[in-house]
Amino acid sequence: MAFEKLFRIARCIHLPGLGLLALPDQPSAKLLQLPLHSGLQVYLGEPNASALPLFGTVEEVHFAGEEATPELPAVVGLLLESSTATALPPNTELWWQVTD
């Protein structure tokens, strides 16, 4: 099975009790193809044999004062489970293992 870059993080928001909301620097075509709340196993940076996975769900975000329109669609990112981390730096890459 091959690994592919899912997206590069532009912004990460700590949501106490929920985890980390990782938002992409550009819309991710792969995320947009998945149903909301789909569970994914992802890796920080390009994975290797010792990489540990993170688990997350596909989520759609609307910011206060913004309404999703065809010109300004909602942001689709990942809500990552995390009991210890409170942030991931911008430009961190999230990878996933493609299954066919």
Rosetta constraint file for C-alpha pairs under 8 A:
AtomPair CA 1 CA 97 HARMONIC 6.67 0.50
AtomPair CA 1 CA 98 HARMONIC 6.32 0.50
AtomPair CA 1 CA 99 HARMONIC 6.48 0.50
AtomPair CA 2 CA 97 HARMONIC 5.84 0.50
AtomPair CA 2 CA 98 HARMONIC 5.69 0.50
AtomPair CA 2 CA 99 HARMONIC 7.83 0.50
AtomPair CA 3 CA 47 HARMONIC 7.50 0.50
AtomPair CA 3 CA 95 HARMONIC 6.57 0.50
AtomPair CA 3 CA 96 HARMONIC 5.56 0.50
AtomPair CA 3 CA 97 HARMONIC 4.39 0.50
AtomPair CA 3 CA 98 HARMONIC 5.82 0.50
AtomPair CA 4 CA 95 HARMONIC 5.54 0.50
AtomPair CA 4 CA 96 HARMONIC 5.66 0.50
AtomPair CA 4 CA 97 HARMONIC 6.43 0.50
AtomPair CA 4 CA 98 HARMONIC 6.79 0.50
AtomPair CA 5 CA 46 HARMONIC 7.58 0.50
AtomPair CA 5 CA 93 HARMONIC 6.89 0.50
AtomPair CA 5 CA 94 HARMONIC 6.04 0.50
AtomPair CA 5 CA 95 HARMONIC 4.25 0.50
AtomPair CA 5 CA 96 HARMONIC 6.47 0.50
AtomPair CA 6 CA 28 HARMONIC 6.82 0.50
AtomPair CA 6 CA 30 HARMONIC 6.80 0.50
AtomPair CA 6 CA 31 HARMONIC 7.60 0.50
AtomPair CA 6 CA 93 HARMONIC 7.52 0.50
AtomPair CA 6 CA 94 HARMONIC 5.52 0.50
AtomPair CA 6 CA 95 HARMONIC 5.00 0.50
AtomPair CA 6 CA 96 HARMONIC 6.24 0.50
AtomPair CA 7 CA 24 HARMONIC 5.81 0.50
AtomPair CA 7 CA 25 HARMONIC 7.40 0.50
AtomPair CA 7 CA 26 HARMONIC 7.60 0.50
AtomPair CA 7 CA 28 HARMONIC 6.15 0.50
AtomPair CA 7 CA 93 HARMONIC 5.87 0.50
AtomPair CA 7 CA 94 HARMONIC 5.53 0.50
AtomPair CA 7 CA 95 HARMONIC 7.15 0.50
AtomPair CA 8 CA 24 HARMONIC 5.57 0.50
AtomPair CA 8 CA 25 HARMONIC 5.87 0.50
AtomPair CA 8 CA 26 HARMONIC 7.80 0.50
AtomPair CA 8 CA 90 HARMONIC 7.63 0.50
AtomPair CA 8 CA 91 HARMONIC 5.30 0.50
AtomPair CA 8 CA 92 HARMONIC 5.61 0.50
AtomPair CA 8 CA 93 HARMONIC 4.32 0.50
AtomPair CA 8 CA 94 HARMONIC 6.19 0.50
AtomPair CA 9 CA 22 HARMONIC 6.17 0.50
AtomPair CA 9 CA 23 HARMONIC 5.66 0.50
AtomPair CA 9 CA 24 HARMONIC 4.63 0.50
AtomPair CA 9 CA 25 HARMONIC 5.63 0.50
AtomPair CA 9 CA 88 HARMONIC 7.96 0.50
AtomPair CA 9 CA 89 HARMONIC 7.47 0.50
AtomPair CA 9 CA 90 HARMONIC 5.20 0.50
AtomPair CA 9 CA 91 HARMONIC 5.08 0.50
AtomPair CA 9 CA 92 HARMONIC 5.39 0.50
AtomPair CA 9 CA 93 HARMONIC 6.22 0.50
AtomPair CA 9 CA 94 HARMONIC 7.47 0.50
AtomPair CA 10 CA 22 HARMONIC 7.73 0.50
AtomPair CA 10 CA 23 HARMONIC 5.86 0.50
AtomPair CA 10 CA 24 HARMONIC 5.17 0.50
AtomPair CA 10 CA 25 HARMONIC 4.30 0.50
AtomPair CA 10 CA 90 HARMONIC 4.94 0.50
AtomPair CA 10 CA 91 HARMONIC 6.15 0.50
AtomPair CA 11 CA 22 HARMONIC 6.16 0.50
AtomPair CA 11 CA 23 HARMONIC 5.31 0.50
AtomPair CA 11 CA 24 HARMONIC 7.03 0.50
AtomPair CA 11 CA 25 HARMONIC 7.58 0.50
AtomPair CA 11 CA 89 HARMONIC 7.59 0.50
AtomPair CA 11 CA 90 HARMONIC 5.83 0.50
AtomPair CA 12 CA 20 HARMONIC 6.43 0.50
AtomPair CA 12 CA 21 HARMONIC 5.48 0.50
AtomPair CA 12 CA 22 HARMONIC 4.52 0.50
AtomPair CA 12 CA 23 HARMONIC 6.08 0.50
AtomPair CA 12 CA 87 HARMONIC 6.02 0.50
AtomPair CA 12 CA 88 HARMONIC 6.04 0.50
AtomPair CA 12 CA 89 HARMONIC 7.33 0.50
AtomPair CA 12 CA 90 HARMONIC 7.44 0.50
AtomPair CA 13 CA 20 HARMONIC 5.65 0.50
AtomPair CA 13 CA 21 HARMONIC 5.03 0.50
AtomPair CA 13 CA 22 HARMONIC 6.63 0.50
AtomPair CA 13 CA 86 HARMONIC 7.96 0.50
AtomPair CA 13 CA 87 HARMONIC 6.83 0.50
AtomPair CA 14 CA 19 HARMONIC 6.12 0.50
AtomPair CA 14 CA 20 HARMONIC 4.67 0.50
AtomPair CA 14 CA 21 HARMONIC 6.37 0.50
AtomPair CA 14 CA 86 HARMONIC 5.43 0.50
AtomPair CA 14 CA 87 HARMONIC 6.29 0.50
AtomPair CA 15 CA 19 HARMONIC 5.34 0.50
AtomPair CA 15 CA 20 HARMONIC 5.89 0.50
AtomPair CA 15 CA 21 HARMONIC 7.03 0.50
AtomPair CA 18 CA 79 HARMONIC 7.83 0.50
AtomPair CA 18 CA 81 HARMONIC 6.94 0.50
AtomPair CA 18 CA 82 HARMONIC 7.84 0.50
AtomPair CA 19 CA 79 HARMONIC 6.40 0.50
AtomPair CA 19 CA 80 HARMONIC 5.51 0.50
AtomPair CA 19 CA 81 HARMONIC 4.82 0.50
AtomPair CA 19 CA 82 HARMONIC 4.95 0.50
AtomPair CA 19 CA 83 HARMONIC 6.97 0.50
AtomPair CA 19 CA 86 HARMONIC 7.84 0.50
AtomPair CA 20 CA 78 HARMONIC 7.99 0.50
AtomPair CA 20 CA 79 HARMONIC 5.55 0.50
AtomPair CA 20 CA 80 HARMONIC 5.01 0.50
AtomPair CA 20 CA 81 HARMONIC 6.62 0.50
AtomPair CA 20 CA 82 HARMONIC 6.57 0.50
AtomPair CA 20 CA 85 HARMONIC 7.91 0.50
AtomPair CA 20 CA 86 HARMONIC 6.81 0.50
AtomPair CA 20 CA 87 HARMONIC 6.88 0.50
AtomPair CA 21 CA 77 HARMONIC 6.97 0.50
AtomPair CA 21 CA 78 HARMONIC 5.74 0.50
AtomPair CA 21 CA 79 HARMONIC 4.38 0.50
AtomPair CA 21 CA 80 HARMONIC 6.19 0.50
AtomPair CA 22 CA 77 HARMONIC 5.72 0.50
AtomPair CA 22 CA 78 HARMONIC 5.24 0.50
AtomPair CA 22 CA 79 HARMONIC 6.25 0.50
AtomPair CA 22 CA 80 HARMONIC 7.17 0.50
AtomPair CA 22 CA 88 HARMONIC 7.94 0.50
AtomPair CA 23 CA 75 HARMONIC 7.36 0.50
AtomPair CA 23 CA 76 HARMONIC 7.03 0.50
AtomPair CA 23 CA 77 HARMONIC 4.68 0.50
AtomPair CA 23 CA 78 HARMONIC 6.72 0.50
AtomPair CA 24 CA 28 HARMONIC 7.01 0.50
AtomPair CA 24 CA 76 HARMONIC 7.74 0.50
AtomPair CA 24 CA 77 HARMONIC 6.22 0.50
AtomPair CA 25 CA 91 HARMONIC 7.99 0.50
AtomPair CA 27 CA 32 HARMONIC 7.73 0.50
AtomPair CA 27 CA 75 HARMONIC 7.32 0.50
AtomPair CA 27 CA 76 HARMONIC 7.16 0.50
AtomPair CA 28 CA 32 HARMONIC 6.24 0.50
AtomPair CA 28 CA 76 HARMONIC 7.72 0.50
AtomPair CA 29 CA 33 HARMONIC 6.42 0.50
AtomPair CA 30 CA 34 HARMONIC 6.91 0.50
AtomPair CA 31 CA 58 HARMONIC 6.95 0.50
AtomPair CA 31 CA 76 HARMONIC 6.92 0.50
AtomPair CA 31 CA 77 HARMONIC 7.30 0.50
AtomPair CA 32 CA 76 HARMONIC 6.87 0.50
AtomPair CA 34 CA 38 HARMONIC 6.65 0.50
AtomPair CA 34 CA 58 HARMONIC 7.45 0.50
AtomPair CA 35 CA 58 HARMONIC 7.34 0.50
AtomPair CA 36 CA 57 HARMONIC 7.58 0.50
AtomPair CA 36 CA 58 HARMONIC 5.17 0.50
AtomPair CA 36 CA 59 HARMONIC 5.60 0.50
AtomPair CA 36 CA 60 HARMONIC 7.06 0.50
AtomPair CA 37 CA 57 HARMONIC 4.98 0.50
AtomPair CA 37 CA 58 HARMONIC 4.78 0.50
AtomPair CA 37 CA 59 HARMONIC 5.89 0.50
AtomPair CA 38 CA 57 HARMONIC 5.26 0.50
AtomPair CA 38 CA 58 HARMONIC 5.40 0.50
AtomPair CA 39 CA 55 HARMONIC 7.11 0.50
AtomPair CA 39 CA 56 HARMONIC 5.70 0.50
AtomPair CA 39 CA 57 HARMONIC 4.49 0.50
AtomPair CA 39 CA 58 HARMONIC 6.76 0.50
AtomPair CA 40 CA 55 HARMONIC 5.79 0.50
AtomPair CA 40 CA 56 HARMONIC 5.36 0.50
AtomPair CA 40 CA 57 HARMONIC 5.96 0.50
AtomPair CA 40 CA 58 HARMONIC 7.67 0.50
AtomPair CA 40 CA 96 HARMONIC 7.74 0.50
AtomPair CA 41 CA 53 HARMONIC 5.95 0.50
AtomPair CA 41 CA 54 HARMONIC 5.68 0.50
AtomPair CA 41 CA 55 HARMONIC 4.64 0.50
AtomPair CA 41 CA 56 HARMONIC 6.48 0.50
AtomPair CA 41 CA 96 HARMONIC 6.37 0.50
AtomPair CA 41 CA 97 HARMONIC 7.59 0.50
AtomPair CA 42 CA 53 HARMONIC 5.47 0.50
AtomPair CA 42 CA 54 HARMONIC 5.24 0.50
AtomPair CA 42 CA 55 HARMONIC 6.20 0.50
AtomPair CA 42 CA 56 HARMONIC 7.49 0.50
AtomPair CA 42 CA 94 HARMONIC 6.21 0.50
AtomPair CA 42 CA 95 HARMONIC 5.43 0.50
AtomPair CA 42 CA 96 HARMONIC 4.60 0.50
AtomPair CA 42 CA 97 HARMONIC 7.32 0.50
AtomPair CA 43 CA 47 HARMONIC 6.09 0.50
AtomPair CA 43 CA 51 HARMONIC 6.94 0.50
AtomPair CA 43 CA 52 HARMONIC 6.75 0.50
AtomPair CA 43 CA 53 HARMONIC 5.04 0.50
AtomPair CA 43 CA 54 HARMONIC 6.01 0.50
AtomPair CA 43 CA 94 HARMONIC 5.57 0.50
AtomPair CA 43 CA 95 HARMONIC 5.05 0.50
AtomPair CA 43 CA 96 HARMONIC 6.17 0.50
AtomPair CA 44 CA 53 HARMONIC 7.88 0.50
AtomPair CA 44 CA 54 HARMONIC 7.98 0.50
AtomPair CA 44 CA 92 HARMONIC 6.89 0.50
AtomPair CA 44 CA 93 HARMONIC 5.93 0.50
AtomPair CA 44 CA 94 HARMONIC 4.99 0.50
AtomPair CA 44 CA 95 HARMONIC 6.43 0.50
AtomPair CA 45 CA 92 HARMONIC 6.54 0.50
AtomPair CA 45 CA 93 HARMONIC 4.90 0.50
AtomPair CA 45 CA 94 HARMONIC 5.83 0.50
AtomPair CA 45 CA 95 HARMONIC 6.45 0.50
AtomPair CA 46 CA 93 HARMONIC 7.43 0.50
AtomPair CA 46 CA 94 HARMONIC 7.75 0.50
AtomPair CA 46 CA 95 HARMONIC 6.35 0.50
AtomPair CA 47 CA 51 HARMONIC 5.57 0.50
AtomPair CA 47 CA 95 HARMONIC 7.12 0.50
AtomPair CA 54 CA 80 HARMONIC 6.80 0.50
AtomPair CA 54 CA 81 HARMONIC 6.86 0.50
AtomPair CA 54 CA 82 HARMONIC 7.99 0.50
AtomPair CA 55 CA 80 HARMONIC 5.76 0.50
AtomPair CA 55 CA 81 HARMONIC 5.72 0.50
AtomPair CA 56 CA 78 HARMONIC 5.88 0.50
AtomPair CA 56 CA 79 HARMONIC 5.15 0.50
AtomPair CA 56 CA 80 HARMONIC 4.09 0.50
AtomPair CA 56 CA 81 HARMONIC 5.74 0.50
AtomPair CA 57 CA 78 HARMONIC 5.43 0.50
AtomPair CA 57 CA 79 HARMONIC 5.28 0.50
AtomPair CA 57 CA 80 HARMONIC 6.71 0.50
AtomPair CA 58 CA 76 HARMONIC 6.96 0.50
AtomPair CA 58 CA 77 HARMONIC 5.91 0.50
AtomPair CA 58 CA 78 HARMONIC 4.79 0.50
AtomPair CA 58 CA 79 HARMONIC 6.53 0.50
AtomPair CA 59 CA 76 HARMONIC 5.64 0.50
AtomPair CA 59 CA 77 HARMONIC 5.48 0.50
AtomPair CA 59 CA 78 HARMONIC 5.70 0.50
AtomPair CA 59 CA 79 HARMONIC 6.47 0.50
AtomPair CA 60 CA 74 HARMONIC 6.23 0.50
AtomPair CA 60 CA 75 HARMONIC 5.66 0.50
AtomPair CA 60 CA 76 HARMONIC 4.44 0.50
AtomPair CA 60 CA 77 HARMONIC 6.42 0.50
AtomPair CA 61 CA 74 HARMONIC 5.75 0.50
AtomPair CA 61 CA 75 HARMONIC 5.11 0.50
AtomPair CA 61 CA 76 HARMONIC 6.19 0.50
AtomPair CA 61 CA 77 HARMONIC 7.55 0.50
AtomPair CA 62 CA 66 HARMONIC 6.62 0.50
AtomPair CA 62 CA 67 HARMONIC 7.03 0.50
AtomPair CA 62 CA 68 HARMONIC 7.08 0.50
AtomPair CA 62 CA 74 HARMONIC 5.55 0.50
AtomPair CA 62 CA 75 HARMONIC 6.71 0.50
AtomPair CA 63 CA 67 HARMONIC 7.90 0.50
AtomPair CA 67 CA 72 HARMONIC 7.69 0.50
AtomPair CA 67 CA 74 HARMONIC 7.91 0.50
AtomPair CA 68 CA 72 HARMONIC 5.54 0.50
AtomPair CA 68 CA 73 HARMONIC 4.69 0.50
AtomPair CA 68 CA 74 HARMONIC 5.22 0.50
AtomPair CA 69 CA 73 HARMONIC 5.23 0.50
AtomPair CA 69 CA 74 HARMONIC 7.81 0.50
AtomPair CA 82 CA 86 HARMONIC 7.76 0.50
AtomPair CA 88 CA 92 HARMONIC 6.89 0.50
